[in-house]
Amino acid sequence: MRFSYRDDQLLVRETVRDFVRSRIVPNADAWNERAEFPLELLPELAALGLTGLAVPHEYGGAELDTLCIAMVMEELGAGDGSIALTIAAHNSLCIGHLLIGATEEQKARWLPPLARGTYLGCWALTEPSSGSDAVAAQSRARPEGNEYVVSGTKQFITNGSIAGFAVVIVGAGERKLTAFGMPRATPGLRVGRREEKMGLHASDTAQLVLEDCRVPGADRIGPDGEAFDDVKRVLDRGRIGIGALAIGLGRASLETAIGYAKERKQFGKPIAEFQMIQWRLARARTELDAARLLVHRAAALADAGLRFTDAASKAKLYASEAATRAVDSSLQVLGGYGYLQDFPIERHLRDVRLMEIGEGTSEVQRIVVARELLRVD
Ligand SMILES: Cc1cc2nc3c(=O)[nH]c(=O)nc-3n(C[C@H](O)[C@H](O)[C@H](O)COP(=O)(O)OP(=O)(O)OC[C@H]3O[C@@H](n4cnc5c(N)ncnc54)[C@H](O)[C@@H]3O)c2cc1C
């Protein structure tokens, strides 16, 4: 195993890090207060290639490998969880599904505007009554001539109310799923409730309501009733990104705590000299480093074309929980000041909690890991 990164990967990381420092960190509080995704940022994200991370050059994307995308997601997470989650849902979920399941003709139609950031994409799997058990979806698609008539409600959809294009996955009976590509203007597709959340306030989360949506047969992604395999593959890759995003949030909090611990004096000396403070900082740094190794190993397996389902679940499970611990511990280092909105850690703590829930809860990741250990289906 080689512990080195290519120059082009390091260059991408530096470029994104600079952008995050200059454009995202100074505005994150204001965007979160506004409680909506800052659409004015989209052209800048697109200019950096962040709206087409894995998309091949021929469709207008940056064609980055999975490891490089994980590096990008960590940098975005270190800037703001909401911006990072918006980019993750657009790239790993929406575009990720198209890269895995769409035909060449569909890719040529749908990928260029998504990769160029003309609009954001979303990916709608979850329903009010089916989350972890996604194949229990109640939505349905009824064939009618050359079209499908699609009905149902999709819940918790990141970018749901602002996306110009959605990959919508509906139930097909007998624990099967079918996927469709749906432009915003699809008749019968409307935005339902916009959710108010604990954190990630600048990330849009909405219900999508499908009322007898008429979708051309040519817009079905993959064979009828066989989307579940593609969904699992989308989530495998997505989990690497969520793990990386979590590490970014943990890292940003830890950096704040380190700076604070050196400055803040109690009992006549900087609190950084107290062993219990050092223990917190050392544990957080060690766990974040371990998490990064798991995330990058999963990404490297994916890039090598090897099986990475179980590696991605371990990475997402450990990284999200380690990051939550790191943010929480960093907040404690700041004492009462950590609890104030003057420092970003309280926002990071509200944001990082989602990483243990979205794209498969920690319980679901443990099921995946145990299944691999026990080799049962
Ligand atoms: C901010 C946000 C953004 C999201 N973005 C998207 C998106 O873009 N697209 C999308 O499709 N979905 C999205 N989701 C949905 C998310 O993926 C689900 O919330 C998640 O998969 C869990 O589903 P659930 O909320 O229905 O919980 P449930 O599945 O009802 O789970 C409830 C609890 O039971 C546990 N549990 C469930 N099954 C088992 C089991 N077999 N064994 C042990 N424990 C179990 C869970 O771990 C959890 O603790 C988002 C959610 C949020 C909050």
The ligand as an SDF file (V2000), in Angstrom:
LIG
                    3D

 53 58  0  0  0  0  0  0  0  0999 V2000
  -31.0650   16.1180    5.8890 C   0  0  0  0  0  0  0  0  0  0  0  0
  -31.4220   14.8570    5.1740 C   0  0  0  0  0  0  0  0  0  0  0  0
  -31.1130   14.7150    3.8190 C   0  0  0  0  0  0  0  0  0  0  0  0
  -31.4800   13.5580    3.1230 C   0  0  0  0  0  0  0  0  0  0  0  0
  -31.2730   13.4790    1.7640 N   0  0  0  0  0  0  0  0  0  0  0  0
  -31.8120   12.4450    1.0660 C   0  0  0  0  0  0  0  0  0  0  0  0
  -31.7750   12.4440   -0.3630 C   0  0  0  0  0  0  0  0  0  0  0  0
  -31.2170   13.3320   -0.9990 O   0  0  0  0  0  0  0  0  0  0  0  0
  -32.3860   11.4230   -1.0260 N   0  0  0  0  0  0  0  0  0  0  0  0
  -33.0150   10.3990   -0.3600 C   0  0  0  0  0  0  0  0  0  0  0  0
  -33.5540    9.5180   -1.0170 O   0  0  0  0  0  0  0  0  0  0  0  0
  -33.0380   10.3630    1.0000 N   0  0  0  0  0  0  0  0  0  0  0  0
  -32.4660   11.3700    1.7300 C   0  0  0  0  0  0  0  0  0  0  0  0
  -32.5150   11.3700    3.1060 N   0  0  0  0  0  0  0  0  0  0  0  0
  -33.1360   10.2500    3.7950 C   0  0  0  0  0  0  0  0  0  0  0  0
  -32.1570    9.3890    4.5840 C   0  0  0  0  0  0  0  0  0  0  0  0
  -31.3750    8.6310    3.7070 O   0  0  0  0  0  0  0  0  0  0  0  0
  -32.9790    8.5460    5.5560 C   0  0  0  0  0  0  0  0  0  0  0  0
  -33.4180    9.4340    6.5760 O   0  0  0  0  0  0  0  0  0  0  0  0
  -32.2050    7.4040    6.1550 C   0  0  0  0  0  0  0  0  0  0  0  0
  -31.9040    6.4490    5.1610 O   0  0  0  0  0  0  0  0  0  0  0  0
  -32.9830    6.7210    7.2750 C   0  0  0  0  0  0  0  0  0  0  0  0
  -34.2870    6.4530    6.9240 O   0  0  0  0  0  0  0  0  0  0  0  0
  -35.4870    6.9160    7.9000 P   0  0  0  0  0  0  0  0  0  0  0  0
  -35.2330    8.3350    8.2430 O   0  0  0  0  0  0  0  0  0  0  0  0
  -36.7740    6.5730    7.2520 O   0  0  0  0  0  0  0  0  0  0  0  0
  -35.2820    6.0560    9.2100 O   0  0  0  0  0  0  0  0  0  0  0  0
  -35.8050    4.5580    9.4620 P   0  0  0  0  0  0  0  0  0  0  0  0
  -35.3930    3.6680    8.3500 O   0  0  0  0  0  0  0  0  0  0  0  0
  -37.2410    4.6040    9.8210 O   0  0  0  0  0  0  0  0  0  0  0  0
  -34.9520    4.1850   10.7540 O   0  0  0  0  0  0  0  0  0  0  0  0
  -35.2990    4.6110   12.0740 C   0  0  0  0  0  0  0  0  0  0  0  0
  -34.2960    3.9820   13.0390 C   0  0  0  0  0  0  0  0  0  0  0  0
  -34.3850    2.5490   12.9600 O   0  0  0  0  0  0  0  0  0  0  0  0
  -33.1180    2.0260   12.6350 C   0  0  0  0  0  0  0  0  0  0  0  0
  -33.2780    0.8300   11.8130 N   0  0  0  0  0  0  0  0  0  0  0  0
  -33.9710    0.6980   10.6590 C   0  0  0  0  0  0  0  0  0  0  0  0
  -33.8730   -0.5520   10.1920 N   0  0  0  0  0  0  0  0  0  0  0  0
  -33.0860   -1.2320   11.0660 C   0  0  0  0  0  0  0  0  0  0  0  0
  -32.6060   -2.5810   11.1340 C   0  0  0  0  0  0  0  0  0  0  0  0
  -32.8810   -3.4710   10.1890 N   0  0  0  0  0  0  0  0  0  0  0  0
  -31.8260   -2.9090   12.1930 N   0  0  0  0  0  0  0  0  0  0  0  0
  -31.5130   -2.0110   13.1520 C   0  0  0  0  0  0  0  0  0  0  0  0
  -31.9340   -0.7300   13.1350 N   0  0  0  0  0  0  0  0  0  0  0  0
  -32.7180   -0.3480   12.0990 C   0  0  0  0  0  0  0  0  0  0  0  0
  -32.3820    3.1170   11.8990 C   0  0  0  0  0  0  0  0  0  0  0  0
  -30.9730    2.9190   11.9330 O   0  0  0  0  0  0  0  0  0  0  0  0
  -32.8450    4.3390   12.6870 C   0  0  0  0  0  0  0  0  0  0  0  0
  -32.0930    4.4680   13.8380 O   0  0  0  0  0  0  0  0  0  0  0  0
  -32.1100   12.4940    3.8220 C   0  0  0  0  0  0  0  0  0  0  0  0
  -32.3810   12.6250    5.1990 C   0  0  0  0  0  0  0  0  0  0  0  0
  -32.0650   13.7800    5.8620 C   0  0  0  0  0  0  0  0  0  0  0  0
  -32.4110   13.8970    7.3280 C   0  0  0  0  0  0  0  0  0  0  0  0
  1  2  1  0
  2  3  1  0
  2 52  2  0
  3  4  2  0
  4  5  1  0
  4 50  1  0
  5  6  2  0
  6  7  1  0
  6 13  1  0
  7  8  2  0
  7  9  1  0
  9 10  1  0
 10 11  2  0
 10 12  1  0
 12 13  2  0
 13 14  1  0
 14 15  1  0
 14 50  1  0
 15 16  1  0
 16 17  1  0
 16 18  1  0
 18 19  1  0
 18 20  1  0
 20 21  1  0
 20 22  1  0
 22 23  1  0
 23 24  1  0
 24 25  2  0
 24 26  1  0
 24 27  1  0
 27 28  1  0
 28 29  2  0
 28 30  1  0
 28 31  1  0
 31 32  1  0
 32 33  1  0
 33 34  1  0
 33 48  1  0
 34 35  1  0
 35 36  1  0
 35 46  1  0
 36 37  1  0
 36 45  1  0
 37 38  2  0
 38 39  1  0
 39 40  1  0
 39 45  2  0
 40 41  1  0
 40 42  2  0
 42 43  1  0
 43 44  2  0
 44 45  1  0
 46 47  1  0
 46 48  1  0
 48 49  1  0
 50 51  2  0
 51 52  1  0
 52 53  1  0
M  END
$$$$
